Amino acid sequence: MSHLYIALARVYQRSFASHPYGTLAFTNGVFNALGDAVAQVTEIVTGPQNHQGGGQQQYDPLRTLRFFAFGFGMGPLIGRWNFVLERHFPLRFHGGNSAKVSVPALAKRVAADQIMMAPLGLAIFIGSMGIMEGRDAKHISQKYSDLLMPLLITNWQVWPIAQLINFRFMPLPYRVPFQSGCGVFWTLYLSLLNSKESQMQNQADAMRET
């Protein structure tokens, strides 16, 4: 199994060297799709309809495709952001012990990521999901009102530690895959919450029409 991981790492490294943004886009899209797939299976297995004798929820491949598209689009943006952080907050001291890491620079990286990129990424997620689901401006605005702050607060409880590990120990080409791998569970959470919000909007629309 270790030989397989090594072979995959070599393939990824060669792909990143020749097509960095395309590689990041595809990798991030796959991990996002995986997170939604896990979320949908979880909903099907544990959904209340399975305990009430109702119709069983069906797997929605278009929903997974939407998450792939979101991840595919975000991969290059996150990759570019990592280049910016690498340039503006170098971790290694110039001169002296090159192996020593600048703790203030590492803290600044995590802070910049959480203050700037986290809100932007969540805003793009909510808006793009609303558009891909065919929602109008009113429904998308309601999504922002219902989801943005709760997601951002939860994000700040989870991601600083993950990004601290990412920025400190992962080489630049592997930071997006590491973040995407950790993000499978985060995507599961986003998928479940977005699905719940969509169901609430659909129920509210149905009640208004009756």
Secondary structure by P-SEA (a helix, b strand, c coil): caaaaaaaaaaaaaaaaccaaaaaaaaaaaaaaaaaaaaaaaaaacccccccccccbbbbaaaaaaaaaaaaaaaaaaaaaaaaaaaaccccccccccccccaaaaaaaaaaaaacaaaaaaaaaaaaaaaaacccaaaaaaaaaccaaaaaaaaaaccaaaaaaaaccccccaaaaaaaaaaaaaaaaaaaaaaaaaaaaaaaaaaaac
